[in-house]
Amino acid sequence: MEIFKIISIALLTCFLSIIIKNIKPEFHIPILLIGGTIILLMVIDQLKEIVNYILNIFSKTNLDYSMFISILKILGVGYLTEFASGICIDSGNTSIADKVLIAGKIIILCLSLPIITNLLDIIVSLL
Amino acid sequence: MDYNIIFKIAAIGILTAVVAQILKNIGKDEIATIATLAGVVVVLLMAVNMISELFETIKQLFLIY
């Protein structure tokens, strides 16, 4: 199963980063960065299958999947801001992590505007 | 490829620490700082490569252009 490999890599990264932290404090962040990236890259294959599966469903039922595309974008932005803020918190400066989170939220909000307008149109048409 | 990059970085870290220590004992302090900087730069380059690979896959996956 994939999960055993992921857990072992995560623990390995934690131990190595502690060891290196005492020897050479500068190398603490790159190790965490690369460990997180490796774990994310391992999980991305399953995520690709999910996205293709949903796209197939949409293409079969010939719904307009423009909505789904923007939802995908929002997912991607959330995915990356979570990754970046995690690294910032690990390195100790939580203020930058909060700023990254705020920026991510604003980007997600402006990405979701078309969905909101679509929803309002549907509501107006119902009335 | 997955996990041995982490070992590589740990090895580079320990190596630069040792080299810097030796250089300090010999008395060449400025070369020690340069050696440490070189180690940090090498590690950061590897980190940047991994990050760019992650960004490329995410761009393709989430259709963010």
Backbone of each chain as ProteinMPNN parsed JSONL, in Angstrom:
{"seq_chain_A": "MEIFKIISIALLTCFLSIIIKNIKPEFHIPILLIGGTIILLMVIDQLKEIVNYILNIFSKTNLDYSMFISILKILGVGYLTEFASGICIDSGNTSIADKVLIAGKIIILCLSLPIITNLLDIIVSLL", "coords_chain_A": {"N_chain_A": [[0.86, -1.183, 0.0], [0.382, 2.265, -0.531], [0.443, 3.979, 1.57], [2.151, 3.186, 3.561], [4.681, 3.688, 2.598], [4.596, 6.441, 2.418], [4.286, 7.254, 5.093], [6.664, 6.291, 6.152], [8.55, 7.813, 4.781], [7.864, 10.331, 5.696], [8.425, 10.174, 8.469], [11.131, 9.653, 8.282], [12.049, 12.034, 7.145], [11.506, 13.79, 9.222], [13.202, 12.875, 11.297], [15.718, 13.14, 10.08], [15.781, 15.869, 9.658], [15.903, 16.834, 12.23], [18.356, 15.826, 13.069], [20.068, 17.126, 11.293], [19.522, 19.689, 12.014], [20.947, 20.207, 14.328], [23.564, 19.932, 13.492], [23.908, 21.537, 11.185], [22.244, 24.327, 10.992], [21.231, 25.652, 8.721], [20.351, 23.808, 6.833], [17.958, 22.852, 7.601], [15.456, 23.687, 6.611], [15.414, 23.133, 3.732], [15.382, 20.31, 3.79], [12.918, 19.707, 4.945], [11.281, 20.875, 3.064], [11.777, 19.339, 0.751], [11.063, 16.814, 1.618], [8.309, 17.184, 2.068], [7.546, 17.783, -0.542], [8.103, 15.387, -1.865], [6.277, 13.66, -0.682], [3.878, 14.844, -1.484], [4.125, 14.55, -4.247], [3.929, 11.846, -4.491], [1.3, 11.358, -3.882], [-0.052, 12.555, -5.859], [-0.599, 11.086, -8.111], [-2.845, 9.467, -7.567], [-4.661, 11.526, -7.275], [-4.749, 12.501, -9.838], [-6.06, 10.449, -11.148], [-8.587, 10.653, -9.967], [-9.416, 13.167, -10.884], [-9.465, 12.765, -13.667], [-11.421, 10.819, -13.784], [-13.688, 12.196, -12.907], [-13.835, 14.103, -14.91], [-14.394, 12.461, -17.091], [-16.965, 11.616, -16.414], [-18.303, 14.042, -16.575], [-17.934, 14.607, -19.299], [-19.325, 12.549, -20.479], [-21.996, 12.975, -19.69], [-22.512, 15.285, -21.001], [-22.631, 17.75, -19.63], [-21.968, 21.254, -18.988], [-18.712, 21.688, -18.2], [-17.455, 23.96, -17.223], [-17.781, 24.984, -14.758], [-16.684, 23.032, -13.175], [-14.056, 23.217, -13.87], [-13.245, 25.636, -12.718], [-13.587, 24.961, -10.096], [-11.614, 23.057, -9.869], [-9.385, 24.677, -10.176], [-9.578, 26.194, -7.848], [-9.126, 24.196, -5.999], [-6.466, 23.575, -6.608], [-5.168, 25.963, -5.906], [-5.718, 26.036, -3.188], [-4.381, 23.738, -2.39], [-1.671, 24.413, -2.871], [-1.303, 26.724, -1.29], [-1.648, 25.643, 1.202], [0.546, 23.955, 1.324], [2.676, 25.82, 1.181], [2.214, 27.44, 3.436], [2.526, 25.579, 5.416], [5.25, 24.992, 5.255], [6.279, 27.5, 5.964], [5.389, 27.722, 8.606], [6.795, 25.626, 9.746], [9.372, 26.614, 9.535], [9.266, 28.486, 11.432], [8.418, 31.16, 11.216], [5.462, 32.287, 11.719], [4.043, 34.484, 10.921], [4.435, 35.038, 8.223], [3.297, 32.739, 7.213], [0.601, 33.154, 7.864], [0.107, 35.329, 6.209], [0.403, 34.182, 3.691], [-1.743, 32.443, 3.769], [-3.886, 34.236, 3.888], [-3.589, 35.505, 1.418], [-4.034, 33.303, -0.25], [-6.695, 32.75, 0.347], [-7.929, 35.063, -0.631], [-7.38, 34.802, -3.357], [-8.75, 32.455, -3.901], [-11.315, 33.314, -3.39], [-11.721, 35.221, -5.412], [-11.564, 33.526, -7.538], [-13.853, 32.136, -7.265], [-15.881, 33.754, -8.005], [-17.28, 33.593, -10.594], [-18.769, 31.282, -10.122], [-20.501, 32.076, -8.145], [-21.959, 34.09, -9.461], [-23.198, 32.524, -11.38], [-24.801, 30.936, -9.762], [-26.499, 32.871, -8.7], [-27.806, 33.668, -11.041], [-29.264, 31.351, -11.585], [-30.936, 31.275, -9.378], [-32.38, 33.624, -9.74], [-33.671, 32.994, -12.1], [-35.336, 31.024, -11.188], [-37.146, 32.376, -9.626]], "CA_chain_A": [[0.0, 0.0, 0.0], [1.144, 3.504, -0.699], [0.46, 4.801, 2.777], [3.305, 2.833, 4.394], [5.841, 4.41, 2.09], [4.456, 7.866, 2.744], [4.55, 7.454, 6.522], [8.098, 6.083, 6.438], [9.302, 8.977, 4.292], [7.598, 11.484, 6.577], [9.219, 10.027, 9.705], [12.547, 9.785, 7.92], [12.354, 13.462, 6.982], [11.528, 14.459, 10.533], [14.435, 12.531, 12.034], [16.896, 13.732, 9.433], [15.828, 17.336, 9.838], [16.364, 17.124, 13.6], [19.809, 15.574, 13.121], [20.798, 18.173, 10.566], [19.313, 20.986, 12.677], [22.012, 20.459, 15.294], [24.863, 20.052, 12.838], [23.958, 22.683, 10.273], [20.848, 24.801, 11.03], [20.688, 26.16, 7.458], [19.793, 22.766, 5.98], [16.726, 22.325, 8.193], [14.273, 23.973, 5.783], [15.35, 22.361, 2.473], [15.012, 18.902, 3.98], [11.458, 19.646, 5.131], [10.665, 21.23, 1.782], [11.863, 18.237, -0.203], [10.257, 15.715, 2.135], [6.908, 17.469, 1.768], [7.312, 17.681, -1.99], [8.089, 13.976, -2.273], [5.001, 13.058, -0.266], [2.814, 15.362, -2.358], [4.248, 13.988, -5.596], [3.481, 10.449, -4.499], [-0.156, 11.267, -3.788], [-0.675, 13.275, -6.978], [-1.088, 10.146, -9.131], [-4.25, 9.138, -7.273], [-5.492, 12.707, -7.524], [-4.942, 12.601, -11.293], [-7.115, 9.49, -11.529], [-9.891, 11.194, -9.549], [-9.805, 14.275, -11.764], [-9.854, 12.218, -14.976], [-12.694, 10.105, -13.624], [-14.793, 13.172, -12.867], [-13.948, 14.719, -16.244], [-15.115, 11.514, -17.964], [-18.402, 11.663, -16.101], [-18.873, 15.277, -17.135], [-17.98, 14.584, -20.767], [-20.384, 11.606, -20.91], [-23.345, 13.531, -19.518], [-22.367, 16.558, -21.731], [-22.862, 18.992, -18.879], [-20.855, 22.19, -19.231], [-17.858, 21.533, -17.016], [-16.659, 25.158, -16.899], [-17.844, 25.134, -13.298], [-15.751, 22.08, -12.543], [-12.686, 23.703, -14.1], [-12.865, 26.648, -11.703], [-13.438, 24.267, -8.802], [-10.273, 22.452, -9.89], [-8.387, 25.739, -9.917], [-9.63, 26.532, -6.418], [-8.443, 23.093, -5.292], [-5.023, 23.705, -6.783], [-4.664, 27.094, -5.112], [-5.742, 25.63, -1.782], [-3.326, 22.733, -2.23], [-0.346, 25.047, -2.826], [-1.158, 27.622, -0.142], [-1.462, 24.792, 2.383], [1.939, 23.503, 1.289], [3.596, 26.925, 1.488], [2.081, 27.914, 4.821], [3.121, 24.564, 6.294], [6.705, 25.177, 5.299], [6.597, 28.724, 6.724], [5.202, 27.47, 10.041], [7.921, 24.801, 10.197], [10.6, 27.395, 9.689], [9.186, 29.292, 12.632], [7.79, 32.487, 11.112], [4.033, 32.066, 11.456], [3.398, 35.673, 10.334], [4.419, 34.858, 6.764], [2.322, 31.687, 6.898], [-0.741, 33.756, 7.85], [-0.06, 36.171, 5.005], [0.184, 33.302, 2.539], [-3.112, 31.929, 3.851], [-4.823, 35.306, 3.501], [-3.504, 35.678, -0.043], [-4.704, 32.162, -0.882], [-8.16, 32.898, 0.484], [-8.409, 36.105, -1.556], [-7.345, 34.273, -4.73], [-9.847, 31.491, -4.039], [-12.576, 34.063, -3.459], [-11.939, 35.828, -6.737], [-11.776, 32.445, -8.499], [-15.184, 31.55, -7.118], [-16.91, 34.727, -8.391], [-18.195, 33.112, -11.634], [-19.722, 30.304, -9.596], [-21.551, 32.799, -7.412], [-22.863, 34.739, -10.414], [-24.023, 31.48, -11.986], [-25.82, 30.544, -8.786], [-27.517, 33.934, -8.618], [-28.659, 33.6, -12.239], [-30.222, 30.232, -11.46], [-31.965, 31.65, -8.395], [-33.281, 34.627, -10.344], [-34.54, 32.338, -13.088], [-36.37, 30.243, -10.49], [-38.21, 33.236, -9.047]], "C_chain_A": [[0.896, 1.233, 0.0], [1.375, 4.197, 0.641], [1.683, 4.458, 3.623], [4.528, 3.601, 3.936], [5.776, 5.872, 2.505], [4.812, 8.106, 4.207], [6.037, 7.298, 6.796], [8.904, 7.283, 5.961], [9.087, 10.16, 5.214], [8.433, 11.374, 7.855], [10.696, 10.206, 9.412], [12.92, 11.259, 7.818], [12.428, 14.149, 8.332], [12.827, 14.146, 11.254], [15.637, 13.212, 11.415], [16.949, 15.231, 9.683], [16.272, 17.681, 11.248], [17.868, 16.927, 13.681], [20.553, 16.739, 12.486], [20.658, 19.502, 11.287], [20.451, 21.26, 13.643], [23.336, 20.688, 14.592], [24.929, 21.345, 12.054], [22.537, 23.275, 10.226], [20.332, 25.248, 9.673], [19.974, 25.072, 6.679], [18.475, 22.237, 6.512], [15.549, 22.499, 7.24], [14.302, 23.175, 4.48], [14.954, 20.91, 2.673], [13.504, 18.785, 4.15], [10.757, 19.906, 3.805], [10.635, 20.025, 0.859], [11.068, 17.046, 0.304], [8.79, 15.944, 1.833], [6.611, 17.314, 0.294], [7.225, 16.234, -2.421], [6.752, 13.352, -1.903], [3.888, 13.543, -1.177], [2.9, 14.728, -3.739], [3.77, 12.553, -5.619], [1.963, 10.379, -4.526], [-0.797, 11.796, -5.062], [-1.187, 12.289, -8.024], [-2.541, 9.787, -8.849], [-5.152, 10.325, -7.59], [-5.764, 12.85, -9.013], [-6.048, 11.665, -11.728], [-8.478, 10.057, -11.168], [-10.345, 12.252, -10.533], [-10.234, 13.731, -13.122], [-11.192, 11.517, -14.883], [-13.86, 11.094, -13.671], [-14.954, 13.811, -14.236], [-14.668, 13.768, -17.195], [-16.61, 11.578, -17.7], [-19.013, 12.901, -16.742], [-18.97, 15.174, -18.646], [-19.08, 13.634, -21.227], [-21.729, 12.304, -20.816], [-23.435, 14.902, -20.174], [-22.92, 17.743, -20.97], [-21.738, 19.961, -19.209], [-19.949, 22.157, -18.003], [-16.994, 22.758, -16.804], [-16.648, 25.352, -15.387], [-16.78, 24.258, -12.663], [-14.316, 22.546, -12.717], [-12.311, 24.721, -13.023], [-12.762, 25.998, -10.338], [-12.068, 23.623, -8.738], [-9.219, 23.497, -9.576], [-8.36, 26.072, -8.436], [-8.916, 25.456, -5.615], [-6.933, 23.251, -5.39], [-4.455, 24.824, -5.929], [-4.634, 26.708, -3.642], [-4.619, 24.666, -1.468], [-1.982, 23.419, -2.021], [-0.223, 25.961, -1.622], [-0.965, 26.807, 1.128], [-0.013, 24.339, 2.474], [2.874, 24.625, 1.727], [3.457, 27.351, 2.945], [2.634, 26.883, 5.777], [4.613, 24.749, 6.414], [7.042, 26.413, 6.138], [6.448, 28.469, 8.22], [6.365, 26.623, 10.554], [9.147, 25.649, 10.427], [10.464, 28.412, 10.813], [8.495, 30.621, 12.455], [6.333, 32.306, 10.695], [3.41, 33.3, 10.804], [3.334, 35.516, 8.822], [3.404, 33.794, 6.391], [0.919, 32.279, 6.867], [-0.944, 34.588, 6.597], [-0.306, 35.307, 3.787], [-1.244, 32.785, 2.563], [-4.112, 33.003, 3.42], [-4.798, 35.486, 1.994], [-4.222, 34.532, -0.743], [-6.204, 32.309, -0.808], [-8.672, 33.922, -0.501], [-8.436, 35.556, -2.973], [-8.497, 33.306, -4.927], [-11.169, 32.225, -4.171], [-12.78, 34.615, -4.865], [-12.065, 34.75, -7.795], [-13.21, 31.946, -8.428], [-16.267, 32.529, -7.549], [-17.808, 34.185, -9.504], [-19.194, 32.109, -11.101], [-20.869, 31.036, -8.903], [-22.508, 33.457, -8.401], [-23.761, 33.693, -11.061], [-25.16, 31.088, -11.053], [-26.914, 31.599, -8.731], [-28.411, 33.894, -9.854], [-29.7, 32.51, -12.094], [-31.346, 30.631, -10.501], [-32.945, 32.637, -9.016], [-34.211, 33.931, -11.325], [-35.624, 31.53, -12.399], [-37.506, 31.145, -10.032], [-39.219, 33.637, -10.101]], "O_chain_A": [[2.027, 1.204, 0.484], [2.364, 4.905, 0.827], [2.208, 5.321, 4.327], [5.31, 4.101, 4.745], [6.782, 6.463, 2.896], [5.544, 9.041, 4.529], [6.616, 8.062, 7.567], [9.828, 7.726, 6.642], [10.022, 10.913, 5.489], [9.067, 12.34, 8.278], [11.425, 10.828, 10.185], [13.955, 11.689, 8.327], [13.3, 14.986, 8.567], [13.485, 15.051, 11.768], [16.471, 13.787, 12.113], [18.022, 15.797, 9.895], [16.937, 18.695, 11.46], [18.579, 17.737, 14.275], [21.518, 17.267, 13.039], [21.543, 20.354, 11.203], [20.886, 22.404, 13.78], [24.14, 21.518, 15.017], [25.85, 22.146, 12.214], [21.7, 22.766, 9.481], [19.12, 25.238, 9.456], [19.057, 25.383, 5.918], [17.92, 21.288, 5.96], [14.739, 21.587, 7.072], [13.284, 22.574, 4.137], [14.268, 20.332, 1.829], [12.876, 17.89, 3.583], [9.774, 19.248, 3.465], [9.607, 19.718, 0.255], [10.455, 16.334, -0.492], [8.092, 15.029, 1.396], [5.567, 16.785, -0.089], [6.38, 15.876, -3.242], [6.16, 12.613, -2.69], [3.044, 12.754, -1.601], [1.876, 14.402, -4.34], [3.262, 12.081, -6.636], [1.391, 9.462, -5.115], [-1.967, 11.516, -5.324], [-2.12, 12.613, -8.758], [-3.376, 9.795, -9.754], [-6.258, 10.161, -8.104], [-6.85, 13.261, -9.419], [-6.878, 12.017, -12.567], [-9.421, 9.963, -11.954], [-11.495, 12.256, -10.972], [-11.241, 14.171, -13.676], [-12.01, 11.607, -15.799], [-14.861, 10.882, -14.355], [-16.077, 14.04, -14.684], [-15.466, 14.211, -18.021], [-17.42, 11.593, -18.627], [-20.075, 12.843, -17.362], [-19.966, 15.6, -19.23], [-19.709, 13.878, -22.257], [-22.526, 12.24, -21.752], [-24.392, 15.628, -19.903], [-23.576, 18.619, -21.533], [-20.671, 19.544, -19.658], [-20.356, 22.544, -16.907], [-15.898, 22.638, -16.258], [-15.664, 25.813, -14.807], [-16.072, 24.672, -11.746], [-13.464, 22.318, -11.857], [-11.207, 24.682, -12.48], [-11.955, 26.416, -9.508], [-11.422, 23.631, -7.69], [-8.283, 23.249, -8.816], [-7.297, 26.215, -7.832], [-8.19, 25.756, -4.668], [-6.21, 23.089, -4.407], [-3.405, 24.672, -5.305], [-3.673, 27.0, -2.931], [-3.981, 24.756, -0.419], [-1.235, 23.062, -1.11], [0.828, 25.995, -0.982], [-0.223, 27.208, 2.024], [0.585, 24.336, 3.55], [3.764, 24.408, 2.55], [4.457, 27.597, 3.619], [3.157, 27.236, 6.834], [5.182, 24.679, 7.503], [7.981, 26.384, 6.933], [7.264, 28.931, 9.017], [6.869, 26.857, 11.653], [9.883, 25.443, 11.392], [11.418, 29.124, 11.125], [8.017, 31.187, 13.438], [6.008, 32.189, 9.514], [2.349, 33.189, 10.19], [2.314, 35.819, 8.203], [2.722, 33.916, 5.373], [0.129, 31.968, 5.976], [-2.015, 34.567, 5.991], [-1.128, 35.65, 2.938], [-1.893, 32.692, 1.521], [-5.061, 32.725, 2.687], [-5.846, 35.605, 1.359], [-4.939, 34.752, -1.72], [-6.912, 32.03, -1.776], [-9.704, 33.717, -1.141], [-9.386, 35.8, -3.717], [-9.152, 33.314, -5.969], [-12.037, 31.831, -4.949], [-13.863, 34.498, -5.439], [-12.62, 35.013, -8.862], [-13.731, 31.4, -9.4], [-17.451, 32.199, -7.48], [-19.027, 34.303, -9.379], [-20.337, 32.069, -11.556], [-22.038, 30.676, -9.046], [-23.725, 33.399, -8.219], [-24.949, 33.938, -11.271], [-26.308, 30.928, -11.468], [-28.103, 31.278, -8.716], [-29.626, 34.063, -9.748], [-30.868, 32.701, -12.431], [-32.525, 30.378, -10.752], [-34.16, 32.522, -8.853], [-35.402, 34.238, -11.38], [-36.713, 31.359, -12.947], [-38.672, 30.75, -10.041], [-40.174, 34.353, -9.8]]}, "seq_chain_B": "MDYNIIFKIAAIGILTAVVAQILKNIGKDEIATIATLAGVVVVLLMAVNMISELFETIKQLFLIY", "coords_chain_B": {"N_chain_B": [[14.206, 7.08, -6.65], [12.913, 8.528, -4.822], [13.338, 8.706, -1.894], [16.039, 8.936, -1.616], [17.019, 11.37, -2.188], [16.671, 12.873, 0.083], [18.517, 11.743, 1.776], [20.798, 12.464, 0.405], [20.863, 15.22, 0.743], [21.137, 15.405, 3.496], [23.649, 14.258, 3.707], [25.193, 16.111, 2.288], [24.89, 18.279, 3.979], [26.187, 17.406, 6.345], [28.686, 17.013, 5.318], [29.5, 19.609, 4.513], [29.547, 20.774, 6.994], [31.665, 19.408, 8.239], [33.796, 20.031, 6.531], [33.888, 22.783, 6.802], [34.557, 22.968, 9.468], [37.091, 21.799, 9.502], [38.483, 23.569, 7.876], [38.333, 25.822, 9.46], [39.892, 25.064, 11.623], [42.386, 24.896, 10.41], [42.755, 27.498, 10.007], [41.886, 29.049, 7.983], [39.49, 30.975, 7.833], [37.845, 32.473, 6.124], [37.602, 30.914, 3.84], [36.205, 28.829, 4.878], [33.662, 29.905, 5.377], [32.944, 30.369, 2.744], [32.842, 27.767, 1.783], [30.729, 26.764, 3.287], [28.674, 28.35, 2.262], [28.689, 27.407, -0.379], [27.793, 24.787, -0.002], [25.213, 25.292, 0.964], [24.103, 26.519, -1.277], [24.122, 24.463, -3.168], [22.322, 22.653, -2.024], [20.031, 24.206, -1.983], [19.605, 24.454, -4.712], [18.889, 21.846, -5.408], [16.541, 21.672, -3.949], [15.02, 23.609, -5.255], [14.748, 22.446, -7.74], [13.109, 20.256, -7.111], [10.814, 21.602, -6.233], [10.045, 22.95, -8.568], [9.355, 20.816, -10.148], [7.167, 19.854, -8.725], [5.43, 22.042, -9.038], [5.035, 21.972, -11.802], [3.64, 19.531, -12.184], [1.363, 20.102, -10.718], [0.33, 22.212, -12.143], [-0.403, 20.966, -14.554], [-2.282, 19.177, -13.557], [-4.304, 20.582, -12.126], [-5.124, 22.32, -13.99], [-4.253, 24.939, -13.938], [-3.339, 27.842, -15.455]], "CA_chain_B": [[14.59, 8.487, -6.57], [12.114, 9.28, -3.87], [13.811, 9.121, -0.576], [17.49, 9.09, -1.422], [17.376, 12.796, -2.249], [16.754, 13.391, 1.458], [19.827, 11.319, 2.301], [21.847, 13.257, -0.248], [20.934, 16.549, 1.36], [21.732, 15.243, 4.826], [25.088, 14.008, 3.533], [25.841, 17.38, 1.929], [24.933, 19.109, 5.178], [27.244, 16.942, 7.261], [29.986, 17.222, 4.66], [29.905, 21.014, 4.604], [29.889, 21.069, 8.392], [33.007, 18.885, 8.513], [34.788, 20.8, 5.768], [34.021, 24.116, 7.406], [35.265, 22.82, 10.744], [38.515, 21.575, 9.227], [39.08, 24.807, 7.372], [38.482, 26.771, 10.588], [41.044, 24.681, 12.452], [43.63, 25.269, 9.726], [42.953, 28.932, 10.175], [41.356, 29.779, 6.817], [38.073, 31.135, 8.183], [36.989, 32.993, 5.044], [37.285, 29.824, 2.918], [35.179, 28.006, 5.539], [32.339, 30.479, 5.11], [32.616, 30.146, 1.325], [32.466, 26.353, 1.626], [29.358, 26.604, 3.795], [27.756, 28.948, 1.279], [28.57, 26.514, -1.53], [26.906, 23.681, 0.376], [23.827, 25.767, 1.026], [23.608, 26.782, -2.639], [23.852, 23.175, -3.834], [21.099, 22.084, -1.471], [18.887, 25.005, -2.425], [19.327, 24.13, -6.126], [18.116, 20.599, -5.445], [15.188, 21.972, -3.456], [14.29, 24.358, -6.282], [14.348, 21.492, -8.787], [11.941, 19.492, -6.654], [9.648, 22.487, -6.19], [9.558, 23.23, -9.935], [8.68, 19.597, -10.618], [5.839, 19.829, -8.089], [4.561, 23.057, -9.646], [4.635, 21.539, -13.151], [2.581, 18.514, -12.114], [0.117, 20.709, -10.237], [-0.236, 23.007, -13.239], [-1.117, 20.089, -15.485], [-3.384, 18.473, -12.92], [-5.423, 21.439, -11.756], [-5.427, 23.187, -15.144], [-3.963, 26.344, -13.63], [-2.341, 28.275, -16.459]], "C_chain_B": [[14.023, 9.096, -5.313], [12.912, 9.727, -2.676], [15.304, 9.343, -0.545], [17.927, 10.527, -1.642], [17.537, 13.347, -0.833], [18.1, 12.99, 2.061], [20.932, 12.158, 1.69], [21.998, 14.593, 0.446], [21.538, 16.45, 2.759], [23.237, 15.046, 4.7], [25.806, 15.307, 3.198], [25.948, 18.255, 3.158], [26.066, 18.712, 6.086], [28.601, 17.22, 6.648], [30.421, 18.672, 4.795], [30.281, 21.365, 6.034], [31.318, 20.621, 8.671], [34.056, 19.732, 7.809], [34.988, 22.164, 6.408], [34.817, 24.016, 8.701], [36.76, 22.665, 10.496], [39.179, 22.87, 8.792], [39.276, 25.795, 8.511], [39.711, 26.404, 11.4], [42.338, 25.065, 11.774], [43.876, 26.765, 9.864], [42.407, 29.722, 9.019], [39.86, 29.972, 7.041], [37.261, 31.567, 6.981], [36.652, 31.878, 4.064], [36.212, 28.935, 3.545], [33.804, 28.576, 5.252], [31.951, 30.256, 3.65], [32.182, 28.706, 1.12], [31.048, 26.145, 2.135], [28.359, 27.162, 2.794], [27.581, 28.02, 0.095], [27.637, 25.354, -1.2], [25.466, 24.119, 0.386], [23.274, 25.965, -0.379], [23.264, 25.476, -3.337], [22.528, 22.614, -3.338], [19.898, 22.867, -1.947], [18.566, 24.703, -3.883], [18.511, 22.852, -6.203], [16.686, 20.856, -4.982], [14.386, 22.678, -4.542], [13.867, 23.409, -7.399], [13.115, 20.722, -8.366], [10.689, 20.366, -6.678], [9.131, 22.743, -7.597], [8.862, 22.003, -10.485], [7.279, 19.518, -10.024], [4.919, 20.83, -8.769], [4.12, 22.613, -11.031], [3.505, 20.526, -13.064], [1.273, 19.15, -11.648], [-0.509, 21.544, -11.339], [-1.012, 22.116, -14.182], [-2.368, 19.531, -14.816], [-4.56, 19.41, -12.703], [-5.723, 22.482, -12.836], [-5.242, 24.643, -14.798], [-2.959, 26.826, -14.656], [-1.777, 29.645, -16.091]], "O_chain_B": [[14.569, 10.065, -4.785], [13.142, 10.915, -2.451], [15.82, 9.88, 0.435], [19.063, 10.885, -1.33], [18.412, 14.171, -0.57], [18.741, 13.776, 2.759], [21.892, 12.522, 2.369], [23.111, 15.049, 0.708], [22.343, 17.29, 3.162], [24.01, 15.594, 5.485], [26.878, 15.591, 3.733], [26.97, 18.906, 3.371], [26.825, 19.562, 6.551], [29.545, 17.606, 7.337], [31.568, 18.949, 5.148], [31.204, 22.145, 6.273], [32.097, 21.363, 9.27], [35.071, 20.105, 8.398], [36.115, 22.642, 6.54], [35.649, 24.874, 8.996], [37.588, 23.289, 11.16], [40.264, 23.227, 9.252], [40.266, 26.526, 8.537], [40.477, 27.271, 11.82], [43.284, 25.503, 12.429], [45.012, 27.24, 9.843], [42.449, 30.952, 9.046], [39.05, 29.219, 6.502], [36.131, 31.114, 6.8], [35.556, 31.865, 3.504], [35.398, 28.351, 2.83], [32.878, 27.835, 4.923], [30.79, 29.988, 3.343], [31.248, 28.447, 0.361], [30.253, 25.445, 1.508], [27.335, 26.542, 2.508], [26.466, 27.847, -0.397], [26.791, 24.98, -2.012], [24.591, 23.416, -0.117], [22.122, 25.626, -0.652], [22.242, 25.381, -4.017], [21.707, 22.152, -4.131], [18.863, 22.288, -2.279], [17.396, 24.692, -4.268], [17.552, 22.77, -6.97], [15.735, 20.323, -5.554], [13.206, 22.384, -4.733], [12.772, 23.536, -7.946], [12.184, 20.547, -9.151], [9.623, 19.915, -7.098], [7.919, 22.755, -7.816], [7.879, 22.127, -11.215], [6.321, 19.164, -10.713], [3.761, 20.52, -9.051], [2.973, 22.839, -11.416], [2.516, 20.64, -13.787], [0.198, 18.784, -12.125], [-1.733, 21.589, -11.467], [-2.132, 22.44, -14.575], [-3.412, 19.426, -15.459], [-5.692, 19.077, -13.055], [-6.491, 23.416, -12.606], [-5.975, 25.499, -15.293], [-1.851, 26.295, -14.737], [-0.929, 30.176, -16.809]]}, "name": "protein", "num_of_chains": 2, "seq": "MEIFKIISIALLTCFLSIIIKNIKPEFHIPILLIGGTIILLMVIDQLKEIVNYILNIFSKTNLDYSMFISILKILGVGYLTEFASGICIDSGNTSIADKVLIAGKIIILCLSLPIITNLLDIIVSLLMDYNIIFKIAAIGILTAVVAQILKNIGKDEIATIATLAGVVVVLLMAVNMISELFETIKQLFLIY"}
